[in-house]
């Protein structure tokens, strides 16, 4: 993660507020990385193992966020707000330069994040984009989350997906957790006392750990009387 260097940017004064919000977002990305690296997330990891009467078992994990994670979550919420503020400030500056329109309580002027083409069209018909030129509208429509097409260049598809994520997170309640733990690259180990043995052991695909989450599934033979069952998830955790 890097921080933006304002001195090297070719910035226009009318978009100063948008640039300032973008600078704040870059700094918050750095803060997020710092908070994550300071967390002892491994100590928050809880491992569990279960076996049913058919000899089928699960090895899983859960994560209990430490109190120190509050700063991480707040930086995430602030980052989301900074990105949204930058987009809103950019479209407000564009309308002001194009048509002299400024935001009012009755017309806040915000960057649209629409789920469907009809939602975008309805906003247009409502007069929400009256201060923009047709080419501005084409650009706004191009980057809407719904505009996913197979032939779209990868960079544009990635941006549209990010816009979809932004749309979802700005709709969260103010104190919502915006970060989760991603469990991946599992190399689980399961042991059982002889004469029982583990005959099958398969790791689950990478997943978000929101509740107690299976990391691996296994089978024990014989199916009854197993003793000394224990395991290690051997899983990597990332934000």
Order of alpha helices (4+ residues) and beta strands (2+ residues): alpha-beta-beta-alpha-alpha-alpha-alpha-beta-beta-beta-beta-beta-beta-beta
